[in-house]
């Protein structure tokens, strides 16, 4: 290979060669990696080296302009490439310190790191200049990393100024993404943030990192045992901490398997609630309304007024312990979810209901609603404590196409007193809901439902406002006590 002195581009994608080792393979014809150092015009290199121990010293050249280099086992070639410089590294501490590796890291736009040894602060120890070219960073299976950025070790360095996506997976000792006071423009282009299996991480960012949040389009947090909030307040904050953070670009939010999660922000709900009403409220699902009570505190809600999500489209909540997702009387909070099209809630065992009438009225764009394995759920929509039996305007879900209710052992009805307009409903699933006797209960039949008396009631699933063009109606009943009043009218 060393005779190809004019070679400029070398592509060896999906090819794993048995490279010869310099000084050990004199009797074999295998090309060695050392020969690549003798190609003076080589500017493009696509290469997978499964055994990092055969890397010759000073292997990587400053002349490389485009590269896709995989080192270590277990890597796949990327099918979609948005960048021209990609590195995927699974290497030991001695190779991490190679000067050639550090030279390429400074120019890499897409970086994957697996099993780093001896690294506690990624930005400080691997680059020192904040990775000014990096656009995508994925880190996994690194057991010693405590911080992605530690500004206490670096002064006046803008970290990850062009980073678009950040993925962190199985980092057992990760305590903070950003430790210390952030420098302006750090993470300012970040659009996608995914965190999974980081058992020591309590939050994603502090309020001081607000500028690094404003371009976020997707947040996913999965299986973080002590994760409490997305944004945390810390001592020593300024007066602007009373202002809400507006995540105007966020479209997707996924929260799964977070047993300690309480709210999107650690901002106390007390102030927000007091601005909305003079007394706290509690839920009495059996009476189908919200009742006031001055003697009891109000449970923490998942969403509060500290962070706004005006363009959120997809929300998935799985196995979190919150008692309420939204405030009972959300006020302007309801306006932040007017673009929500998909809502999936599963394994949230403390939820007794999903919406109040005040909240559901803002969900005119909702197309998909799924509820799974919420063992305390008794009703999906309950009305606010308005003291009105009639004259409460009907709830409209004009764009709902898919509705699934599964594994809800205490669900007795979908709602009370109103028929729902679902003109585009195509698919309905009801599975393993043994207490569901009637789908919609009017105010006169509530007591009858509770006492299993159906002879004089007439509860219907949908009225004539269901679309006559219903393409697919799929009903699955797997409960010992089936729904007794179920009617589809077109």
C-alpha positions in Angstrom: 0.0 0.0 0.0 2.9 2.4 0.6 3.6 2.5 -3.1 0.3 4.4 -3.7 2.1 7.7 -3.1 -0.4 9.8 -5.0 -3.5 8.3 -3.2 -5.8 11.0 -1.8 -9.0 9.1 -0.8 -9.1 5.8 0.9 -12.6 4.3 1.6 -12.7 1.0 3.6 -16.3 1.1 4.9 -17.8 -2.2 6.2 -14.4 -3.8 5.7 -12.5 -5.3 8.6 -9.0 -6.3 7.6 -6.4 -8.4 9.4 -3.8 -5.7 9.5 -0.2 -6.7 9.8 1.7 -5.5 12.9 4.8 -3.5 12.1 7.9 -5.5 13.1 6.0 -8.7 13.8 4.7 -9.8 10.3 7.8 -9.9 8.2 6.8 -13.2 6.7 3.3 -12.1 5.8 1.8 -10.1 3.0 -0.8 -8.2 5.1 -0.6 -4.4 4.8 0.1 -2.6 8.0 -1.4 0.6 9.3 2.1 2.1 9.4 2.1 2.1 5.6 -0.7 4.7 5.6 1.7 7.2 7.2 3.7 7.1 4.0 0.9 8.4 1.8 1.7 12.1 1.7 -1.5 13.2 -0.1 -4.0 11.2 1.8 -6.8 13.6 2.8 -9.8 11.3 3.1 -9.8 8.2 5.3 -12.7 5.8 6.1 -11.3 3.0 8.3 -12.3 0.6 11.1 -9.6 -0.7 13.4 -11.1 -3.4 15.7 -7.9 -3.8 17.8 -6.7 -0.4 19.1 -3.4 -2.0 20.3 -2.1 -2.3 16.8 -2.3 1.5 16.2 1.2 2.7 15.3 2.5 5.8 17.1 1.8 9.1 15.4 -0.6 7.3 13.1 -3.1 10.1 12.4 -2.0 12.9 10.1 -2.8 16.6 10.3 -3.5 16.5 6.6 -6.7 14.5 7.0 -9.6 16.7 5.9 -12.4 14.1 5.8 -12.5 11.0 7.9 -14.8 8.4 9.3 -12.6 6.4 11.8 -13.8 3.6 14.0 -11.5 2.2 16.7 -12.5 -0.8 18.8 -15.1 -3.5 18.5 -18.9 -3.0 18.4 -19.2 0.0 16.1 -21.5 0.2 13.1 -21.0 2.5 10.1 -23.4 5.4 10.1 -26.1 5.1 7.5 -26.8 8.8 7.5 -24.0 11.3 7.6 -24.5 14.9 8.3 -20.8 15.6 8.8 -17.6 14.9 7.1 -15.5 14.1 10.2 -16.6 11.3 12.4 -14.8 9.3 15.1 -16.0 6.4 17.2 -13.6 5.4 19.8 -13.4 2.5 22.3 -9.8 2.8 23.5 -7.7 2.5 26.6 -6.1 5.3 28.6 -2.7 5.0 26.9 -4.2 5.5 23.4 -6.4 8.3 24.6 -3.3 10.4 25.3 -1.9 10.0 21.8 -1.3 13.4 20.2 -2.8 12.3 16.9 -6.1 11.4 18.6 -6.3 14.8 20.2 -5.5 16.6 17.0 -8.4 14.8 15.2 -10.8 15.4 18.2 -10.4 19.1 17.8 -11.7 18.8 14.2 -14.2 16.1 14.7 -17.9 17.0 14.1 -19.5 13.7 15.2 -17.9 11.9 18.1 -18.8 8.6 19.8 -17.0 7.5 23.0 -17.3 4.2 24.7 -15.6 2.9 27.8 -13.2 5.8 28.4 -10.8 5.2 31.2 -9.6 7.8 33.8 -11.7 10.7 32.4 -13.8 12.7 34.9 -14.4 15.9 32.9 -14.9 15.3 29.2 -14.3 18.8 27.8 -11.4 19.7 30.1 -9.5 16.4 29.7 -10.1 15.5 26.1 -9.9 18.9 24.4 -9.3 21.8 26.7 -10.8 24.3 24.2 -14.5 23.3 24.5 -14.7 21.2 21.3 -15.3 24.2 19.0 -16.2 22.0 15.9 -18.3 19.3 17.5 -21.9 18.9 16.4 -22.9 15.5 17.7 -21.6 13.8 20.9 -22.5 10.4 22.1 -20.9 9.0 25.3 -21.7 5.5 26.7 -20.4 3.0 29.3 -17.9 5.4 30.9 -17.7 4.6 34.6 -15.6 7.5 35.9 -17.1 10.6 34.2 -18.5 13.1 36.7 -19.1 16.1 34.4 -19.3 16.8 30.7 -18.2 20.3 31.4 -16.4 21.5 34.5 -16.0 25.3 34.2 -14.2 25.4 37.5 -11.2 23.8 35.6 -11.5 26.1 32.6 -11.6 29.8 32.5 -13.5 31.8 29.8 -13.9 28.9 27.4 -17.1 28.5 25.4 -18.0 24.8 25.6 -19.7 23.0 22.7 -20.8 26.2 20.9 -22.0 24.3 17.8 -23.2 21.1 19.5 -26.6 20.0 18.0 -27.1 16.6 19.8 -25.9 15.2 23.0 -26.5 11.6 24.1 -25.4 10.2 27.4 -25.9 6.5 28.2 -24.8 4.4 31.2 -22.6 6.9 32.9 -22.6 5.6 36.4 -20.9 8.5 38.1 -22.2 11.4 36.1 -23.3 14.1 38.6 -23.8 17.1 36.3 -23.8 17.9 32.6 -22.4 21.4 33.4 -20.6 22.1 36.7 -19.9 25.7 37.6 -20.9 29.0 36.1 -21.6 28.6 32.4 -19.9 30.8 29.8 -22.3 32.6 27.4 -22.9 30.6 24.1 -22.0 27.3 25.7 -24.5 24.7 24.3 -26.3 27.5 22.6 -27.1 25.4 19.4 -28.2 22.2 21.3 -31.4 20.8 19.8 -31.5 17.2 21.0 -30.6 15.9 24.5 -31.0 12.3 25.4 -30.0 10.9 28.8 -30.3 7.2 29.8 -29.2 5.2 32.8 -27.3 7.9 34.7 -28.0 6.9 38.3 -26.2 9.8 40.0 -27.8 12.6 37.9 -30.4 14.8 39.7 -31.1 17.3 37.0 -30.1 18.2 33.5 -29.3 21.9 33.9 -29.4 24.7 36.4 -31.2 28.0 35.7 -27.9 29.6 34.9 -27.8 27.4 31.7 -31.0 29.0 30.2 -29.2 30.1 27.0 -28.2 26.5 26.4 -31.8 25.4 26.5 -33.5 27.8 24.1 -32.9 25.8 20.9 -33.9 22.4 22.3 -36.3 20.5 20.2 -36.2 17.1 21.9 -35.5 16.0 25.5 -35.5 12.4 26.5 -34.7 11.2 30.1 -34.9 7.4 30.7 -34.0 5.3 33.7 -32.2 7.8 36.0 -32.9 6.7 39.5 -32.5 10.0 41.4 -33.5 12.4 38.6 -35.8 15.0 40.2 -36.2 17.9 37.8 -35.1 19.0 34.3 -34.0 22.5 35.4 -32.9 23.1 39.0 -32.5 26.3 40.9 -29.3 26.7 42.8 -28.2 29.0 45.5 -26.8 32.4 44.5 -29.2 33.0 41.7 -30.1 36.4 40.4 -33.4 38.3 40.3 -34.3 36.9 36.9 -35.0 33.5 38.4 -38.6 34.6 38.8 -38.9 34.8 35.0 -40.1 31.7 33.1 -37.8 29.8 30.7 -39.5 29.7 27.3 -38.6 26.5 25.5 -40.2 27.7 22.3 -38.5 25.1 20.0 -39.2 22.0 22.1 -41.4 19.5 20.2 -40.8 16.2 22.0 -40.5 15.4 25.7 -40.0 11.9 27.0 -39.7 11.0 30.7 -39.5 7.3 31.6 -38.6 5.3 34.7 -37.8 8.2 36.9 -38.9 7.2 40.5 -37.8 10.4 42.1 -39.0 12.8 39.4 -41.3 15.6 40.8 -41.5 18.4 38.3 -39.9 19.9 35.2 -38.5 22.6 37.4 -37.7 22.8 41.1 -39.5 26.2 41.3 -42.1 25.8 44.0 -45.6 25.4 42.8 -46.9 27.4 45.7 -46.3 30.8 44.1 -47.8 29.7 40.8 -50.9 28.2 42.4 -51.5 31.2 44.6 -51.6 33.4 41.5 -54.3 31.3 40.1 -56.6 30.8 43.1 -57.0 31.9 46.6 -57.4 28.4 48.1 -55.7 25.1 47.3 -57.8 22.4 45.6 -58.1 18.7 46.1 -59.7 16.0 43.9 -62.7 14.0 44.8 -63.1 11.7 41.8 -66.1 10.0 43.3 -68.1 13.2 43.1 -66.7 13.9 39.7 -65.4 17.4 40.4 -62.6 19.4 42.0 -63.4 20.5 45.6 -61.6 23.2 47.6 -60.0 22.5 50.9 -58.0 24.9 53.0 -56.6 22.4 55.3 -54.5 20.3 52.9 -51.6 21.2 50.7 -51.6 20.9 47.0 -49.6 18.0 45.4 -46.6 18.9 43.2 -47.6 19.0 39.6 -45.4 17.9 36.7 -45.7 21.1 34.8 -45.6 24.5 36.5 -45.1 28.1 35.3 -41.3 28.1 35.6 -40.8 26.5 32.1 -43.1 27.1 29.2 -43.6 24.6 26.3 -45.7 26.6 23.8 -44.9 24.3 20.8 -44.8 20.8 22.5 -46.2 18.2 20.2 -45.3 14.8 21.6 -45.3 14.0 25.3 -44.6 10.5 26.8 -44.6 9.8 30.5 -43.7 6.4 31.8 -43.3 5.2 35.4 -43.0 8.5 37.2 -44.6 9.1 40.6 -46.3 12.4 40.1 -49.8 12.8 41.4 -50.8 15.5 38.9 -49.6 16.4 35.5 -51.2 19.8 35.3 -52.7 22.1 37.8 -56.4 21.7 38.3 -57.1 25.2 37.1 -54.2 25.7 34.8 -55.0 29.3 33.7 -52.5 30.4 31.1 -50.6 27.1 31.6 -53.2 25.4 29.3 -52.2 27.7 26.4 -48.7 26.1 26.5 -50.1 22.8 25.2 -52.3 23.9 22.4 -50.1 22.2 19.8 -49.9 18.8 21.6 -50.8 16.0 19.1 -49.6 12.9 21.0 -49.9 12.0 24.7 -48.8 8.7 26.1 -49.0 8.0 29.8 -48.1 4.6 31.2 -47.2 3.1 34.6 -47.9 6.3 36.5 -49.5 4.7 39.5 -50.3 7.8 41.5 -52.5 9.5 38.9 -56.2 9.3 39.7 -57.3 11.4 36.7 -55.6 12.8 33.6 -57.4 16.1 32.8 -59.8 18.6 34.3 -62.3 20.2 31.9 -60.3 23.4 32.0 -57.3 21.7 30.7 -58.8 19.4 28.0 -60.4 22.4 26.3 -57.0 23.5 25.1 -56.1 20.2 23.5 -57.8 20.8 20.2 -54.8 19.4 18.2 -54.6 16.1 20.1 -54.6 13.1 17.7 -53.3 10.3 19.8 -54.1 9.5 23.5 -52.8 6.3 25.2 -53.1 5.4 28.8 -51.5 2.1 30.1 -51.1 0.5 33.5 -52.1 3.5 35.7 -53.5 1.5 38.5 -55.1 4.4 40.4 -56.7 6.0 37.4 -60.5 6.3 38.1 -61.6 8.8 35.4 -59.8 10.4 32.4 -61.5 13.8 32.5 -63.1 15.3 35.6 -64.9 18.6 35.7 -63.7 21.6 37.8 -65.6 22.5 41.0 -67.7 25.1 39.3 -70.9 24.3 41.1 -72.6 23.8 37.7 -74.5 20.6 36.7 -75.6 21.9 33.3 -74.3 24.8 31.2 -70.7 23.5 31.2 -69.7 23.5 27.6 -68.9 20.2 26.1 -65.4 18.9 25.7 -64.2 18.8 22.1 -61.4 16.6 20.8 -61.9 17.4 17.1 -58.7 15.8 15.8 -58.5 12.7 18.0 -57.7 9.7 15.7 -56.4 7.0 18.2 -57.5 6.3 21.7 -56.2 3.4 23.8 -57.0 2.5 27.4 -55.2 -0.5 28.7 -54.5 -2.0 32.2 -56.6 0.5 34.2 -58.2 -1.7 36.9 -59.9 1.2 38.7 -61.2 3.1 35.7 -65.0 3.5 36.0 -65.6 6.0 33.1 -63.9 8.2 30.6 -65.8 11.4 31.8 -69.0 12.6 33.3 -71.8 14.7 31.9 -70.5 15.5 28.4 -70.4 13.8 25.1 -67.1 14.2 23.2 -66.9 15.3 19.6 -64.3 13.0 17.9 -65.0 13.6 14.2 -61.8 11.9 13.0 -61.6 8.9 15.4 -60.3 5.9 13.6 -59.2 3.5 16.3 -60.3 2.7 19.8 -58.8 0.1 22.1 -60.2 -0.8 25.5 -58.3 -3.6 27.2 -58.2 -5.0 30.7 -60.3 -2.3 32.3 -62.5 -4.5 34.6 -64.3 -1.6 36.5 -65.3 0.2 33.3 -69.1 -0.1 33.3 -70.0 2.9 31.1 -67.8 5.1 28.9 -69.5 8.4 29.5 -71.8 9.0 32.5 -74.2 12.0 32.7 -74.7 13.7 36.0 -78.0 11.9 36.6 -76.5 8.5 36.2 -73.4 8.9 38.3 -74.9 7.4 41.4 -76.4 4.6 39.4 -73.1 3.7 37.9 -71.5 3.6 41.4 -74.2 1.2 42.5 -74.2 -1.0 39.4 -77.7 0.2 38.4 -78.1 0.6 34.7 -81.7 0.0 34.0 -82.7 3.7 33.9 -79.6 5.2 32.5 -78.6 5.8 28.9 -74.8 6.4 28.7 -73.4 6.5 25.2 -69.9 6.2 23.9 -70.3 8.8 21.1 -73.2 10.8 19.7 -74.0 11.7 16.1 -70.9 13.9 15.9 -68.6 10.9 15.4 -67.4 10.9 11.8 -69.5 8.8 9.4 -66.2 8.0 7.6 -64.8 6.1 10.5 -62.3 3.8 8.7 -61.4 1.4 11.5 -63.1 0.8 14.9 -61.2 -1.7 16.9 -62.5 -2.6 20.4 -60.7 -5.1 22.5 -62.3 -6.1 25.8 -60.4 -8.4 28.1 -62.1 -7.8 31.4 -64.4 -10.0 33.5 -67.0 -7.2 33.7 -67.5 -5.8 30.2 -68.8 -2.4 29.4 -72.5 -2.4 29.7 -73.4 0.7 27.8 -71.5 1.1 24.6 -73.0 2.8 21.6 -71.6 4.0 18.3 -73.8 6.3 16.3 -73.1 7.7 12.8 
